[in-house]
Amino acid sequence: MESDICIKFLKIGSPSLFGINFIIIVLNSIFQESYASNVLRPRGVPLSKSSFYDPSKSFTCFDGSWTIPFNYINDDYCDCSDGSDEPGTSACINGVFHCNNIGHIGQDISSTFVNDGVCDCCDTSDEYASSADCIDNCYLLGEVAREEARRMAEVQYEGYNIRKKMAEEGANIKKEKQARIEVLLKEKEKAQEIQAEKLSVKEAAEALEKEALEEYKAIEEEIKARQEKERKEKDENDAREAFEKLDENNDGLITIQELQANQVFDTNRDGEVSETEAQFYLQQKESIDLENFLISGWALMKPAYLHQKQLFTPPSPSEELPEEESGQTEEEASNYFSFCFISNLEYAVELSLDLVDIASEKSVTEESDKEYQSEYEAQEGLEDEDGDGDEEDEENEDYADEVEDLEATKAKEEGEEEEDEKEEKEDEIQYDPETQRLIDVANAARDDYKTADDQLRDIIKEIQNLQDGLTKDFGPNDEFRGFEGRCYEYTDREYVYKLCPFDSATQKQKNGHGETRLGSWGSWTGPAEDPYSIMKYTGGQGCWNGPQRSAEVRLNCGIENELTSVTEPNRCEYLFLFTTPAICNEPENSEKVHQHTEL
């Protein structure tokens, strides 16, 4: 027995990190394995259940359903409904076979795997009566497992030391924020005093300004009334002018046929004005007279008609179609107007481009005339002799007239705009010097107050953000506080995932633009024994015909902060794996391990 133990120990290897403490643990494990292998019990029964299999007594099924003679155990016939009487055969489909796996880790497998020709136990015990050529490699697997355990113990030990530093850093950040809040609270008091002072100055200046402007109030109202009257008169004149042009036969009515003759009302741009399109502008009537045109018809036709001249500007609310006189609701009238406006916008753009093209053609023609003047003169001379130049001259004259008309229209519009601006300036009230001074003082006081108020708001906002940060749960010792404001990325074949702890989780296509929000920081959702092992991010962008996206972040011990994997196990539910020292717990007997690392 002692020689076997020595051989096992040599195969395991002498650990360097855990020293004597580790050796004692390994020797204890070997003694337990040796003891377990020498305890008499039926094949496939673990040591923990050997007391239930007493050869001197009858066997009672684990579920209590049946009591049978002990010699029925492992007789390749399933007597117990729970399969407990056949742990070493494949007779029961729900039986359990235990592999001792001495030198490695014990293992439970389904008893249906027993003698199936496949080596499931590393000690080959499951294929005791089959032709499978199994090799006992438990010691080799055990050495690999022990090496991995040693590596994980080293990671745990190093990670825990880093975690302590992270906790110290988190505590320092917390103290800095608390100190900053104290400074800001003092600045807030001063800012409030300044704001109150500026408010007092502003109110006093505005009171003087208001008193001075009272004298000009009647003048302002008179100017506004005059401007409104002029606007209405101009609009009515435009409406009457449009009615006269659209009423081609001067019978006092605009008919469907007359609208069909004007391409500006071709709202769908198919090359002709249909009867339906014409009736739309006539409010589903056959014709409209001047009175009804001024009341409601002009409001519908105005956008299309004036776009033809590039003169349209959206009407004020006072120009909306009257409900009681048009037979339409306010909403319907608004919809008609919007439809007409949008439909004719394309036409207006095309007309603008036509004007630019014509002007460009004229410029090119003028350059060509200068460059080839002699050739043109010679050609014109020949054409005059032949009598063929008259037709071309007429075409050139028509072209020139067209350009001249367009330029004249444009100049007229620009002149009208300049005249309107001039009239607006003339309508502006000219204050006396003292009143203007009071207005300037009030404006300056308002600016000063706004500056002071903005500064106070900024201070309050910063205090609120700092206080919110102090109330967040950054772990039992603030070891996670250093993550705030940092982000980590993981890239797979299609997406780039980004995790910003305590803020958000996002997804972006590698070759695309814009991010998809997978969720915002919610809470810690780990189990009671390890609550800080899982983060939950909720309220992400909704999936198409699905729920809102969400992400779960599972933390594992590691010596680096790294996002190692992202998957989508369920639709719109993402799983992030993140390694960090902040989750590394203190190793057992860490002081002894540290003291004896030289062994």
VEXKOLRO-17751 format. One line per field, with one value per residue (C-alpha): x, y, z; residue in three letters. Coordinates in pm, 1 decimal. Each point is the difference from the previous one (the first is absolute). Example, Ala and Ser with C-alpha at 12.3 -4.5 7.8 and 13.67 -1.06 7.14 Angstrom:
X = (1230.0;137.0)
Y = (-450.0;344.0)
Z = (780.0;-66.0)
rest = (ALA;SER)
END
This chain:
X = (0.0;275.8;186.1;-322.2;-45.2;354.7;-51.0;-321.1;170.8;285.1;-251.4;-183.0;317.6;133.1;-188.2;206.7;-261.6;-200.6;289.6;-57.9;-365.2;-68.3;198.8;-211.5;-318.3;124.0;109.1;-334.1;-177.2;211.0;-69.1;-372.2;18.0;188.5;-250.1;-292.2;146.1;27.7;-354.5;-213.1;-306.0;-179.7;144.6;-106.1;-84.6;176.2;156.4;-259.1;-279.0;179.1;-190.4;-324.0;141.4;50.3;43.9;-141.0;-333.7;-268.0;24.0;-268.5;-32.4;96.6;-351.9;-140.2;-212.8;142.0;218.6;192.6;261.5;354.0;98.1;-233.8;251.0;173.1;-169.0;-68.7;-372.9;-166.5;-204.4;-12.6;-187.9;275.3;274.7;184.2;32.0;204.0;280.1;255.0;-201.6;-196.7;-327.4;-169.6;-29.5;-2.2;282.5;322.2;349.7;281.1;355.0;256.9;262.5;281.1;261.0;-256.5;-355.5;-285.0;-278.7;-363.1;-129.0;-322.9;2.8;-111.5;359.6;133.6;159.2;-116.0;343.7;83.2;250.6;-177.0;193.6;368.9;67.4;-178.8;-235.8;-311.7;122.5;87.2;-181.9;33.0;256.0;89.9;375.2;-6.4;308.6;10.0;115.1;-140.3;341.2;84.6;-334.3;38.0;338.1;-149.6;-288.0;237.1;215.3;-308.9;-100.7;345.6;-26.2;-344.8;125.2;282.2;-248.9;-226.0;287.7;137.1;-347.9;-93.0;307.0;-100.9;-354.3;128.9;177.3;-319.2;-190.2;255.4;-31.6;-379.8;13.8;228.5;-233.2;-290.7;188.4;91.9;-363.8;-113.1;261.1;-107.9;-362.3;100.9;179.8;-295.7;-245.8;198.1;16.0;-374.0;-64.6;209.2;-164.1;-344.8;95.0;128.4;-311.8;-225.8;197.4;-19.5;-370.8;-58.4;190.9;-189.8;-341.0;82.3;126.6;-303.4;-235.2;153.9;0.1;-366.4;-97.3;185.4;-148.4;-357.0;4.1;86.1;-250.5;-277.1;243.3;104.2;-360.9;-73.6;297.3;-103.1;-358.3;119.5;235.4;-277.2;-238.3;259.9;71.8;-367.0;-46.8;300.8;-121.7;-345.2;152.0;209.9;-312.4;-198.5;287.6;26.5;-376.9;5.6;281.7;-157.3;-345.9;101.4;-348.0;-74.8;-335.8;59.2;64.1;307.6;-93.6;159.4;92.8;174.3;210.1;83.7;149.1;256.5;283.8;81.1;-289.4;147.7;77.3;114.2;226.1;-133.8;-16.2;-369.1;-249.4;-262.0;-360.1;66.2;291.0;-207.6;-292.2;240.3;77.6;-369.4;-91.6;-180.4;-216.3;-43.0;94.3;64.9;-94.8;209.4;-164.6;61.6;342.3;99.8;-144.2;138.1;116.4;302.8;133.3;19.9;130.0;240.1;295.9;-9.4;-79.7;265.9;263.6;-22.8;130.6;230.6;-189.2;-165.0;57.2;-192.4;-311.6;-52.6;-264.0;-243.6;2.6;-126.7;-311.0;-318.7;-183.0;-359.0;29.4;203.9;-193.6;326.1;137.3;314.1;194.9;-120.5;88.1;346.0;46.6;-109.0;241.8;292.4;-67.5;-11.6;311.1;211.5;-124.7;100.3;333.8;163.6;-139.4;146.2;343.6;-17.0;-98.3;296.2;234.9;-148.2;76.9;359.8;39.4;-131.9;231.4;293.5;-85.7;-11.5;343.2;145.8;-159.4;148.1;348.3;-39.4;-115.1;312.7;232.2;-144.8;-138.1;161.4;-132.1;-353.3;13.5;114.5;-267.1;-270.1;107.4;-38.6;-335.6;-127.8;98.3;-178.1;-302.7;20.2;103.4;-337.4;-131.9;311.2;-13.1;-356.7;101.0;286.0;-233.4;-251.1;277.4;125.5;-353.0;-47.1;321.7;-83.1;-345.5;143.6;267.1;-256.9;-219.6;295.0;103.6;-356.7;-11.9;333.0;-117.3;-320.5;197.4;229.3;-302.4;-164.8;316.5;16.7;-362.9;61.4;292.3;-212.8;-270.5;245.0;-51.2;271.8;43.5;125.6;358.4;-104.9;-244.3;260.2;249.9;-245.8;-59.1;374.4;44.9;-284.8;146.6;339.7;-163.6;-183.9;326.1;178.5;-281.3;-0.3;375.3;-33.3;-298.5;184.1;299.1;-225.0;-175.5;335.1;109.3;-329.6;23.9;356.6;-98.9;-291.6;221.5;257.5;-266.4;-155.0;342.5;40.9;-330.7;86.2;98.8;362.6;56.6;45.7;332.6;-45.1;223.0;-219.9;-3.0;299.7;-207.5;-219.8;73.3;191.7;-107.8;113.9;-50.9;-29.4;-3.9;-135.5;-41.5;-289.5;-36.3;193.5;-143.3;74.2;-54.1;15.4;-45.7;-271.5;-108.5;-96.0;60.1;-7.0;41.5;125.5;58.9;369.3;-55.7;-308.7;-87.9;-192.2;-33.4;-282.4;-59.7;-22.8;-84.6;75.0;142.5;-259.3;127.6;203.8;-188.0;243.3;-108.6;-17.2;337.6;171.0;-220.8;272.5;64.4;-272.2;-93.2;-334.0;-56.4;-361.8;-216.3;192.0;-138.8;-297.2;42.6;-217.4;-327.9;178.0;90.6;246.3;360.5;180.3;344.1;134.2;366.9;158.4;322.3;285.0;322.4;300.0;304.8;-114.1;-318.4;-111.3;-321.5;63.1;-323.9;-344.9;-282.2;-376.2;-138.8;-357.8;-153.0;85.1;172.3;378.6;259.0;331.4;292.7;238.0;313.5;119.3;207.4;-287.7;-185.6;297.0;-71.4;260.4;160.6;-31.6;310.3;144.3;237.6;151.2;28.5;176.9;237.3;113.5;23.0;375.1;-70.6)
Y = (0.0;246.7;-68.4;59.5;331.5;105.3;-91.8;201.2;298.9;-13.0;-10.2;299.1;204.3;228.1;335.3;313.3;255.5;-166.1;-168.0;-224.7;94.2;-125.7;-322.1;-76.9;51.1;-230.7;-273.8;19.1;-39.2;-305.3;-166.5;58.6;-150.0;-304.4;-44.3;34.8;-261.1;-252.0;40.1;-293.9;111.5;-94.9;115.8;353.2;109.5;311.7;-8.6;247.9;-254.5;-320.5;-19.6;-60.1;-315.4;-236.2;-363.9;-125.1;172.4;24.4;303.1;267.9;210.8;362.5;114.6;-247.6;-172.2;-351.5;-217.8;-281.6;-259.8;132.7;-253.9;183.3;288.5;27.0;-316.6;177.5;22.8;326.9;-57.6;355.9;265.9;249.9;-232.5;-7.1;-382.9;-2.2;259.0;-225.4;-121.5;155.8;-168.1;319.7;297.3;239.7;-162.8;179.7;-150.6;155.1;10.2;8.3;148.2;-34.7;267.7;232.6;106.6;-244.6;5.7;-112.5;-121.6;-159.4;-374.2;-44.8;87.4;-306.6;-253.6;189.3;-19.4;366.2;96.1;255.9;-38.3;84.8;-304.7;-229.1;-131.9;49.5;-248.5;-294.6;-253.8;147.1;-37.0;370.8;60.8;257.4;149.5;129.0;361.4;145.1;98.7;183.2;181.9;68.8;160.4;225.6;89.4;69.4;217.4;195.4;26.4;134.3;251.4;111.5;28.6;224.4;211.6;12.9;104.6;264.2;121.2;41.9;218.1;214.4;14.1;147.4;272.0;63.9;33.6;254.9;189.3;-7.6;131.1;285.5;89.5;5.6;232.1;230.4;21.3;70.4;275.9;139.1;8.7;202.7;251.9;19.1;56.1;308.4;115.7;-57.3;239.9;271.1;-66.7;30.8;335.5;123.7;-130.1;177.0;322.0;-21.2;-78.7;310.8;214.6;-157.5;55.5;364.9;60.2;-174.3;210.0;321.3;-146.4;-96.9;344.4;166.8;-235.9;61.4;323.0;-195.3;-280.9;173.5;70.1;-367.2;-115.3;249.3;-126.0;-361.9;78.1;184.1;-283.7;-256.3;208.3;41.1;-370.9;-87.6;254.3;-134.9;-355.6;94.8;181.6;-307.4;-214.0;225.8;8.7;-379.1;-36.5;223.1;-201.3;-336.9;113.9;-12.4;63.1;279.9;-148.5;54.3;-370.0;-222.1;-339.9;-344.0;49.7;329.5;-158.8;-293.5;247.9;112.8;-249.4;148.9;-203.0;-331.7;-114.3;-354.3;126.9;-244.0;264.5;87.7;141.1;-264.8;74.4;-133.2;239.5;293.5;-90.0;-12.0;369.8;75.4;-183.9;-278.1;247.9;64.2;368.7;282.6;370.1;295.9;30.6;-362.8;13.8;285.3;-179.8;-350.8;-81.0;227.5;-167.8;-329.4;135.0;257.2;-235.8;-152.3;326.2;211.5;-273.6;45.6;351.6;-101.2;238.4;-232.2;28.7;-214.1;180.1;108.0;-175.8;280.8;-110.7;-351.3;-113.3;104.1;-306.9;119.5;153.8;-268.8;-296.9;-155.7;-49.8;180.9;-327.0;-78.8;347.6;-33.8;-337.0;146.0;285.7;-226.2;-234.3;285.6;164.1;-317.2;-110.3;327.3;30.6;-222.4;221.3;309.4;-161.7;-102.0;354.3;140.4;-241.2;97.3;364.0;-87.2;-215.8;275.0;254.9;-241.0;-64.2;372.6;43.4;-278.7;148.7;342.7;-149.5;-195.1;315.1;185.3;-286.7;-75.2;341.0;12.4;-343.9;96.1;320.7;-186.9;-264.3;262.4;167.5;-322.1;-73.7;348.6;-52.3;-334.8;133.8;-278.6;206.9;149.6;-309.8;-36.1;370.0;-43.8;-296.5;198.3;290.8;-233.1;-148.3;345.6;111.8;-304.8;66.1;369.2;-77.6;-235.9;247.9;277.0;-215.7;-78.2;365.2;97.8;-252.3;120.2;358.5;-83.3;-175.3;301.3;227.2;-216.9;7.0;376.1;34.9;-222.5;217.0;309.7;-160.0;-66.9;231.4;256.9;52.3;319.4;-16.6;-38.2;-282.2;-175.3;31.9;-163.2;-281.9;-58.2;-2.5;-251.3;-223.4;5.3;-81.0;-293.5;-130.6;31.9;-180.6;-280.6;-46.2;-17.0;-234.1;-232.1;-17.1;-91.3;-267.1;-150.7;-22.7;-160.9;-249.1;-98.9;-45.7;-220.4;-215.4;-44.8;-88.1;-251.6;-159.6;-29.3;-183.7;-266.9;-344.0;-47.0;-312.6;-63.6;188.2;231.2;-226.9;56.8;381.3;33.5;-142.7;310.5;193.3;-287.0;-223.2;-338.2;-147.9;-345.5;-67.2;-309.3;-72.5;242.4;237.4;217.9;-18.3;265.4;-26.4;313.7;-125.3;181.4;178.0;-198.3;-293.8;54.0;-183.2;134.1;-165.5;-12.2;178.8;196.5;327.2;67.4;-211.1;-220.5;42.8;-340.4;138.3;249.8;-78.0;-162.2;-185.1;-286.0;-328.3;-264.9;-276.4;68.6;-162.3;206.3;303.2;193.4;-270.6;108.1;341.7;69.2;260.3;62.0;230.3;-33.5;70.8;-215.7;-289.1;-18.5;-151.6;-98.9;113.9;267.3;-109.9;-82.5;-123.1;-210.8;36.8;-290.9;81.1;-247.4;30.3;108.1;222.0;227.1;196.6;-153.0;-65.5;-355.7;-110.7;115.8;-230.3;20.3;-316.2;124.7;249.5;355.2;-131.0;32.0;-168.0;177.1;-178.3;236.0;-84.2;233.8;-10.3;177.6;-332.1;-203.9;-111.4;-48.5;-348.9;-236.1;-7.4;282.1;102.9;-349.2;-32.1;332.9;-87.9;-330.7;80.7;-64.5;-373.4)
Z = (0.0;90.5;-324.9;-194.4;177.1;-84.7;-363.7;-11.2;156.8;-250.3;-284.8;142.5;25.8;270.1;-2.5;30.0;97.4;273.1;180.6;297.7;26.5;-353.2;62.1;306.2;-203.9;-277.5;243.3;176.7;-334.7;-86.1;335.0;-51.1;-348.4;132.0;280.2;-238.0;-232.7;286.7;136.9;-115.9;-192.2;-323.1;-330.0;-94.9;356.2;137.6;345.5;126.8;-65.8;99.0;331.2;-190.9;-157.6;298.2;-114.2;330.6;-55.4;-261.7;-226.9;-0.9;-313.1;55.1;-81.3;256.8;-260.6;45.6;223.9;-167.3;100.2;-15.7;-264.9;-240.9;-7.3;-339.3;-130.9;-330.9;72.2;99.1;316.0;141.1;-193.9;85.1;-130.9;333.1;-2.5;-323.4;41.3;-171.1;-300.8;-281.9;96.0;127.3;-232.7;296.8;195.9;95.5;-22.7;205.4;-138.1;282.2;-235.7;254.4;-67.5;-152.1;84.1;62.8;-255.3;-26.7;-336.0;-117.5;60.5;-361.2;-95.2;182.6;-236.3;-307.6;-162.4;71.1;269.5;218.4;327.4;-9.8;225.4;-255.8;271.4;-215.4;-263.6;224.8;-219.0;-348.8;-274.9;11.1;20.1;281.7;163.7;355.7;-48.1;321.7;135.0;-323.1;-2.5;369.3;-56.5;-269.0;231.2;287.2;-222.9;-104.2;365.2;85.4;-284.5;111.8;357.5;-119.0;-197.7;304.5;223.8;-238.6;-92.3;364.5;58.5;-298.6;136.1;325.2;-198.1;-199.2;327.0;122.8;-328.5;28.2;355.8;-110.7;-288.6;242.9;236.0;-289.5;-107.8;354.1;27.5;-336.8;117.1;306.0;-222.8;-238.0;283.5;102.6;-362.3;-23.9;289.3;-167.4;-337.0;158.2;149.7;-336.8;-175.2;250.3;-45.2;-380.6;21.7;208.3;-249.8;-290.3;156.5;76.6;-355.5;-152.0;212.3;-138.0;-350.5;26.0;124.1;-287.9;-260.6;114.3;-199.1;-316.1;54.7;-195.1;-284.8;-12.1;-13.0;-275.8;-203.2;47.1;-101.8;-310.3;-95.1;43.4;-211.2;-274.1;4.0;-36.7;-277.6;-185.1;39.3;-128.3;-297.6;-78.1;24.1;-234.6;-246.6;8.2;-46.3;-307.1;-157.4;78.7;-120.7;-365.8;-144.8;249.8;96.8;372.6;68.4;13.8;-139.4;-10.4;-365.0;74.7;275.6;-228.1;-244.5;260.7;61.4;338.8;145.0;-120.5;354.6;-85.7;-283.5;-260.5;-273.6;20.5;248.3;63.0;89.6;350.6;45.6;-123.5;228.7;293.4;-46.2;-57.7;322.9;-188.8;-193.1;-371.2;26.6;242.9;-11.9;115.5;341.7;97.5;-162.8;232.3;303.0;-47.5;-353.2;4.8;315.1;-193.7;-330.4;142.8;65.7;-348.2;-177.3;169.8;-19.2;-372.9;60.1;286.9;223.6;251.6;373.5;252.4;130.7;355.9;211.9;-83.3;-365.4;72.3;-179.9;187.6;122.9;-23.5;-347.8;-171.7;126.1;121.4;346.3;106.2;-12.2;-355.1;-119.7;151.8;-170.3;-336.2;39.6;99.6;-290.9;-247.1;140.4;-7.4;-341.4;-161.0;176.7;-261.6;-274.5;165.5;20.1;-366.7;-96.7;193.1;-175.6;-338.1;72.5;91.3;-312.9;-226.6;157.3;-37.1;-364.0;-60.2;157.9;-213.6;-309.0;72.5;41.8;-321.5;-180.8;104.3;-88.0;-339.1;-92.4;-341.3;-93.1;107.7;-200.1;-308.0;50.0;49.8;-320.0;-192.8;158.0;-83.4;-361.3;-9.5;187.2;263.7;301.2;83.4;175.0;216.3;87.5;118.0;217.3;151.4;65.2;171.7;210.9;95.7;84.7;223.8;187.0;23.6;143.6;258.8;100.0;18.9;223.8;222.1;17.1;81.6;282.9;137.9;-26.0;184.5;273.5;40.0;9.5;266.3;209.8;-37.5;108.0;301.6;105.6;-43.6;215.5;282.9;295.2;48.1;373.9;153.0;139.7;363.3;-75.8;-215.2;284.2;242.1;-250.0;-35.9;378.4;37.7;-272.8;171.6;335.1;-157.3;-148.0;335.1;178.5;-257.2;42.3;379.4;-24.3;-241.9;234.1;292.2;-205.8;-102.8;364.0;105.6;-287.0;91.8;365.4;-104.9;-223.6;276.7;255.6;-240.4;-39.4;375.4;35.0;-260.5;124.1;-107.0;205.7;371.7;6.1;-302.4;-208.6;-307.7;26.2;-231.1;-287.9;-16.6;-317.4;-164.6;-289.7;-132.2;-347.0;-151.5;-375.4;-170.3;-370.3;-44.5;295.4;240.1;351.5;259.3;373.6;211.7;358.7;196.3;-318.8;-310.4;-233.5;-377.7;-329.4;-333.6;-335.1;-89.9;-330.5;99.8;166.8;317.6;310.7;123.3;370.6;165.4;342.1;274.2;342.2;220.5;306.2;141.3;-48.4;122.5;242.0;372.4;65.8;-273.7;-83.2;-184.6;-259.0;-247.2;-142.0;-167.7;-273.7;-103.1;-212.3;-327.0;-345.8;-90.7;-241.0;-309.4;119.4;318.1;350.9;102.7;-11.8;324.0;101.0;284.5;92.9;186.4;181.2;42.2;194.9;-207.9;28.4;-287.5;-65.1;-329.0;-191.7;-121.5;-166.1;-113.9;-109.9;-53.3;165.0;-36.9;-238.0;105.5;316.5;-1.2;221.5;68.0;168.0;176.8;198.1;273.8;320.4;174.9;31.8;129.8;355.8;267.9;-32.9;294.7;223.9;-209.3;278.1;29.8;-376.8;-17.6;284.0;-154.3;-370.0;15.1;42.0)
rest = (MET;GLU;SER;ASP;ILE;CYS;ILE;LYS;PHE;LEU;LYS;ILE;GLY;SER;PRO;SER;LEU;PHE;GLY;ILE;ASN;PHE;ILE;ILE;ILE;VAL;LEU;ASN;SER;ILE;PHE;GLN;GLU;SER;TYR;ALA;SER;ASN;VAL;LEU;ARG;PRO;ARG;GLY;VAL;PRO;LEU;SER;LYS;SER;SER;PHE;TYR;ASP;PRO;SER;LYS;SER;PHE;THR;CYS;PHE;ASP;GLY;SER;TRP;THR;ILE;PRO;PHE;ASN;TYR;ILE;ASN;ASP;ASP;TYR;CYS;ASP;CYS;SER;ASP;GLY;SER;ASP;GLU;PRO;GLY;THR;SER;ALA;CYS;ILE;ASN;GLY;VAL;PHE;HIS;CYS;ASN;ASN;ILE;GLY;HIS;ILE;GLY;GLN;ASP;ILE;SER;SER;THR;PHE;VAL;ASN;ASP;GLY;VAL;CYS;ASP;CYS;CYS;ASP;THR;SER;ASP;GLU;TYR;ALA;SER;SER;ALA;ASP;CYS;ILE;ASP;ASN;CYS;TYR;LEU;LEU;GLY;GLU;VAL;ALA;ARG;GLU;GLU;ALA;ARG;ARG;MET;ALA;GLU;VAL;GLN;TYR;GLU;GLY;TYR;ASN;ILE;ARG;LYS;LYS;MET;ALA;GLU;GLU;GLY;ALA;ASN;ILE;LYS;LYS;GLU;LYS;GLN;ALA;ARG;ILE;GLU;VAL;LEU;LEU;LYS;GLU;LYS;GLU;LYS;ALA;GLN;GLU;ILE;GLN;ALA;GLU;LYS;LEU;SER;VAL;LYS;GLU;ALA;ALA;GLU;ALA;LEU;GLU;LYS;GLU;ALA;LEU;GLU;GLU;TYR;LYS;ALA;ILE;GLU;GLU;GLU;ILE;LYS;ALA;ARG;GLN;GLU;LYS;GLU;ARG;LYS;GLU;LYS;ASP;GLU;ASN;ASP;ALA;ARG;GLU;ALA;PHE;GLU;LYS;LEU;ASP;GLU;ASN;ASN;ASP;GLY;LEU;ILE;THR;ILE;GLN;GLU;LEU;GLN;ALA;ASN;GLN;VAL;PHE;ASP;THR;ASN;ARG;ASP;GLY;GLU;VAL;SER;GLU;THR;GLU;ALA;GLN;PHE;TYR;LEU;GLN;GLN;LYS;GLU;SER;ILE;ASP;LEU;GLU;ASN;PHE;LEU;ILE;SER;GLY;TRP;ALA;LEU;MET;LYS;PRO;ALA;TYR;LEU;HIS;GLN;LYS;GLN;LEU;PHE;THR;PRO;PRO;SER;PRO;SER;GLU;GLU;LEU;PRO;GLU;GLU;GLU;SER;GLY;GLN;THR;GLU;GLU;GLU;ALA;SER;ASN;TYR;PHE;SER;PHE;CYS;PHE;ILE;SER;ASN;LEU;GLU;TYR;ALA;VAL;GLU;LEU;SER;LEU;ASP;LEU;VAL;ASP;ILE;ALA;SER;GLU;LYS;SER;VAL;THR;GLU;GLU;SER;ASP;LYS;GLU;TYR;GLN;SER;GLU;TYR;GLU;ALA;GLN;GLU;GLY;LEU;GLU;ASP;GLU;ASP;GLY;ASP;GLY;ASP;GLU;GLU;ASP;GLU;GLU;ASN;GLU;ASP;TYR;ALA;ASP;GLU;VAL;GLU;ASP;LEU;GLU;ALA;THR;LYS;ALA;LYS;GLU;GLU;GLY;GLU;GLU;GLU;GLU;ASP;GLU;LYS;GLU;GLU;LYS;GLU;ASP;GLU;ILE;GLN;TYR;ASP;PRO;GLU;THR;GLN;ARG;LEU;ILE;ASP;VAL;ALA;ASN;ALA;ALA;ARG;ASP;ASP;TYR;LYS;THR;ALA;ASP;ASP;GLN;LEU;ARG;ASP;ILE;ILE;LYS;GLU;ILE;GLN;ASN;LEU;GLN;ASP;GLY;LEU;THR;LYS;ASP;PHE;GLY;PRO;ASN;ASP;GLU;PHE;ARG;GLY;PHE;GLU;GLY;ARG;CYS;TYR;GLU;TYR;THR;ASP;ARG;GLU;TYR;VAL;TYR;LYS;LEU;CYS;PRO;PHE;ASP;SER;ALA;THR;GLN;LYS;GLN;LYS;ASN;GLY;HIS;GLY;GLU;THR;ARG;LEU;GLY;SER;TRP;GLY;SER;TRP;THR;GLY;PRO;ALA;GLU;ASP;PRO;TYR;SER;ILE;MET;LYS;TYR;THR;GLY;GLY;GLN;GLY;CYS;TRP;ASN;GLY;PRO;GLN;ARG;SER;ALA;GLU;VAL;ARG;LEU;ASN;CYS;GLY;ILE;GLU;ASN;GLU;LEU;THR;SER;VAL;THR;GLU;PRO;ASN;ARG;CYS;GLU;TYR;LEU;PHE;LEU;PHE;THR;THR;PRO;ALA;ILE;CYS;ASN;GLU;PRO;GLU;ASN;SER;GLU;LYS;VAL;HIS;GLN;HIS;THR;GLU;LEU)
END
